[in-house]
Amino acid sequence: MKKLYFLFSVIVFAACADNDSVVSPPPASRLLTVEVGETPLTDDVNASRRTAAATTTETLASFALYYQNDQYNFTKTGSIWSPDVVNPWPVPDDSKIDFYACNNGIYVYNNVAPYVAFTMDEDAFHQKDFLVATHKAIAYSDDNGKVSLTFDHACAAVQFQICKTQAVNEKTIAVTSVKLKNVCKRGYYYFDSGWALGNMDDDRTDYTLTNTSIDLTTDYQLLPCQWLFIIPQLRSDVNVEIKYTIDHGAEQTKVISAGTGSWVMGRQYTVNIRVGSSFIN
């Protein structure tokens, strides 16, 4: 009886050992991850040497990544980008696919020209930069599912500073309001070709650039709104309205051009406003 029990134990052990040898771990999941960079804004090539140095505040803290109509959301904590859920690679094979990303606006997919419908906040004091990125023709095997993204600034960043000229230095001039008028606030950013501006009346707006009175000196002072993000457009279509008083008199208004040329995507500009003798009636 003892011999039969021993033989049965050996058979059971051998069967278990044989089963263990054919069990293999499940294949590694094909996950989608990202590596993120950002192209810095560049200075306007025609910027004055007298322009005060300044840097815009980084606003890229989250973004949406798109493959066709599939959306993947990522958020930054410290220096780490994390998805809101674990994302599998969107296709089962190793074919080349295209990704598009943005941190704002409404993404619209089509087979010809994906784009983002974007409207800039009308409050100049609470705007956020609009950034976009693409990575085309990437397969999972290219970098084990890692999608490298370099975000570009889709808008221009514009700051405004004001002073009075030496010719009117004897005058006490206080600026009570500065507005940037007739600015196109709405457009469509096409990832392959760039901007198309909205052409309806309500696609344009005015931005209030200061909410406090400013006593002018002959030194430039930055307006309180700091940086204004503007969809690339012709400066000649835009005006600056300035309300001011001279020697504590009645409020006056003057409208001047915002300049020539265009505000270009990815550049930062400083608009210098000089209040001189032409402001004095």
C-alpha positions in Angstrom: 0.0 0.0 0.0 2.8 2.4 0.8 4.4 1.7 -2.6 1.2 2.6 -4.4 0.8 5.9 -2.5 4.4 6.8 -3.3 3.8 6.1 -7.0 0.6 8.2 -7.0 2.4 11.2 -5.4 5.2 11.0 -8.0 2.7 11.1 -10.8 0.8 14.1 -9.3 4.1 16.0 -8.8 5.2 15.3 -12.3 1.9 16.5 -13.7 2.1 19.7 -11.7 5.7 20.3 -12.7 4.8 19.7 -16.4 1.9 22.2 -16.2 4.1 24.9 -14.6 6.6 24.6 -17.4 4.1 25.5 -20.2 2.5 28.5 -18.4 4.0 31.8 -19.6 3.4 35.4 -18.3 0.9 37.5 -20.3 2.4 39.7 -23.0 3.3 43.3 -22.0 0.4 45.8 -22.6 0.9 48.1 -25.5 0.4 51.4 -23.6 0.4 55.0 -25.0 2.7 57.4 -23.2 4.0 60.9 -24.0 7.1 62.9 -23.9 6.4 66.7 -23.9 8.5 69.7 -24.9 7.6 73.4 -25.6 9.0 75.8 -28.2 9.6 79.1 -26.5 8.2 82.3 -27.8 10.6 84.4 -29.9 11.0 88.2 -29.9 9.7 90.2 -32.7 12.6 90.7 -35.2 11.7 94.4 -35.3 11.5 94.9 -31.6 13.0 98.1 -30.2 16.2 97.9 -28.2 14.4 100.0 -25.6 11.8 97.4 -25.0 11.7 96.1 -21.5 12.6 92.5 -21.1 9.8 90.2 -20.0 8.8 86.6 -20.2 5.3 85.1 -20.5 4.1 82.7 -17.9 3.9 79.1 -18.9 0.3 77.9 -19.1 0.8 74.3 -20.4 -0.5 72.3 -17.5 -2.8 69.9 -19.4 -3.7 68.9 -22.9 -5.7 66.6 -25.0 -4.1 64.2 -27.5 -6.1 62.9 -30.5 -5.9 60.0 -32.8 -8.8 60.4 -35.3 -11.8 60.9 -33.0 -10.2 59.2 -30.0 -9.2 61.6 -27.2 -6.5 61.0 -24.5 -6.2 63.6 -21.6 -2.9 64.3 -19.9 -2.1 66.5 -16.8 1.2 67.7 -15.5 2.2 67.1 -11.9 5.6 68.6 -11.2 7.6 67.5 -14.3 5.5 64.3 -14.9 2.8 64.0 -17.5 0.1 61.5 -16.5 -3.0 60.3 -18.4 -6.4 60.4 -16.7 -6.8 56.7 -17.4 -4.4 54.0 -18.7 -4.5 54.3 -22.4 -3.8 51.3 -24.8 -2.1 52.1 -28.1 -5.0 52.9 -30.4 -4.4 50.4 -33.2 -3.6 46.6 -32.8 -1.0 46.4 -35.5 2.3 48.3 -36.2 0.9 50.7 -38.8 2.0 54.3 -38.9 -0.6 56.7 -37.5 -0.9 60.5 -36.8 -1.5 62.3 -33.5 -2.6 65.9 -32.9 -2.7 67.7 -29.5 -3.9 71.0 -28.1 -4.5 72.6 -24.7 -7.6 74.6 -25.6 -10.4 74.9 -28.1 -12.6 72.4 -29.8 -10.8 69.7 -31.9 -12.5 68.7 -35.2 -11.3 65.6 -37.0 -11.6 64.9 -40.7 -9.6 62.9 -43.1 -8.4 65.9 -45.0 -7.4 68.7 -42.5 -8.0 68.3 -38.8 -8.3 71.7 -37.0 -9.2 73.4 -33.7 -12.0 75.9 -33.4 -10.6 78.5 -30.9 -12.0 81.6 -29.2 -9.8 83.7 -27.0 -11.1 84.8 -23.7 -12.4 88.4 -23.9 -11.0 89.2 -20.4 -7.5 90.4 -21.0 -6.6 89.7 -17.4 -7.5 86.0 -17.4 -6.3 84.7 -20.8 -4.5 81.4 -21.3 -2.0 80.6 -24.1 -3.1 78.3 -26.9 -0.6 75.6 -27.7 -0.6 72.9 -30.4 1.5 69.9 -31.4 1.6 67.0 -33.9 3.4 63.8 -34.3 2.8 62.1 -37.6 3.5 58.6 -39.0 4.5 57.0 -35.8 4.2 53.2 -35.1 4.1 51.6 -31.7 7.5 49.9 -32.3 9.2 53.2 -33.1 9.6 54.0 -29.4 7.5 51.4 -27.5 4.4 53.5 -27.6 5.9 56.8 -26.6 4.6 59.8 -28.5 7.0 62.8 -28.5 5.3 66.2 -28.7 6.8 69.6 -29.1 4.1 72.2 -28.4 4.1 75.5 -30.4 2.5 78.7 -29.4 -0.4 79.2 -31.8 -1.0 82.8 -30.8 1.2 85.9 -30.6 1.9 87.3 -27.1 1.6 91.1 -27.0 2.4 93.5 -24.1 1.8 97.2 -24.0 3.7 100.0 -22.3 3.0 103.7 -22.2 4.9 106.9 -21.4 4.7 110.6 -22.1 7.3 112.4 -24.3 9.8 115.0 -23.1 7.8 117.6 -25.1 4.9 117.3 -22.7 6.8 116.6 -19.6 5.6 119.7 -17.9 2.0 118.4 -18.2 0.4 116.2 -15.6 -1.1 113.4 -17.8 -3.2 110.5 -16.3 -4.4 107.7 -18.5 -7.7 106.4 -17.3 -8.4 103.7 -19.9 -6.6 101.8 -22.7 -8.5 99.5 -25.1 -7.3 97.4 -28.0 -10.3 97.6 -30.4 -11.5 95.5 -33.3 -9.4 92.4 -32.5 -10.3 89.1 -34.1 -10.9 86.8 -31.1 -12.1 83.7 -33.0 -10.4 81.5 -35.6 -9.7 78.0 -36.9 -6.2 76.5 -36.5 -5.5 73.9 -39.1 -2.6 71.6 -38.0 -1.3 71.4 -41.6 -1.7 74.9 -42.8 -2.2 77.4 -39.9 -4.9 80.0 -39.2 -8.1 80.9 -40.8 -9.8 83.9 -39.1 -13.4 84.2 -38.3 -15.2 86.7 -40.6 -18.4 87.4 -38.7 -19.1 90.6 -36.9 -19.2 88.9 -33.5 -15.8 87.3 -34.2 -14.2 90.7 -33.2 -14.0 92.3 -29.8 -12.3 95.0 -27.7 -9.9 94.3 -24.9 -9.5 96.5 -21.9 -5.8 96.7 -21.1 -5.8 98.7 -17.9 -8.3 98.8 -15.0 -6.5 101.6 -13.0 -5.5 105.2 -13.6 -1.8 105.6 -14.6 0.1 108.8 -14.0 2.5 109.1 -16.9 6.2 109.7 -16.7 8.9 109.8 -19.4 9.7 106.2 -18.6 7.7 103.4 -20.0 5.3 101.6 -17.7 3.8 98.2 -18.6 0.0 98.2 -18.7 -1.6 96.0 -15.9 -2.9 93.3 -18.2 0.7 92.1 -18.8 0.6 89.7 -21.8 -2.3 89.6 -24.2 -2.6 86.5 -26.4 -3.8 87.4 -29.9 -4.7 85.2 -32.8 -2.3 86.1 -35.7 -3.8 88.9 -37.7 -3.0 92.3 -39.4 -2.1 95.0 -37.0 -3.6 97.6 -39.4 -7.1 96.3 -38.7 -6.7 97.0 -35.0 -6.8 100.3 -33.1 -5.7 101.5 -29.6 -8.2 103.8 -27.8 -6.7 105.9 -25.0 -8.7 107.9 -22.5 -6.7 110.5 -20.5 -6.8 113.8 -18.6 -4.3 116.7 -18.8 -3.6 118.8 -15.7 -6.7 117.2 -14.0 -9.0 118.5 -16.7 -11.8 116.8 -18.6 -11.3 113.3 -19.9 -10.2 113.2 -23.6 -10.1 110.3 -26.0 -7.6 109.5 -28.8 -7.5 106.6 -31.2 -4.3 105.5 -32.8 -3.2 102.6 -35.0 -1.8 99.4 -33.5 1.0 99.5 -36.1 1.8 97.9 -39.4 2.5 94.4 -40.5 1.1 91.3 -38.7 1.2 89.7 -35.3 2.8 86.3 -36.1 2.2 83.0 -34.4 4.9 82.1 -31.8 6.3 85.6 -31.4 6.1 88.1 -28.6 5.8 91.8 -29.2 5.9 95.0 -27.2 3.7 97.9 -28.4 5.1 101.3 -27.2 2.5 104.0 -26.7 4.0 107.5 -26.5 1.7 110.3 -25.4 3.1 113.5 -27.0 2.0 117.0 -28.2 -0.5 115.4 -30.7 -2.6 114.4 -27.6 -2.9 118.0 -26.5 -5.8 120.0 -28.0 
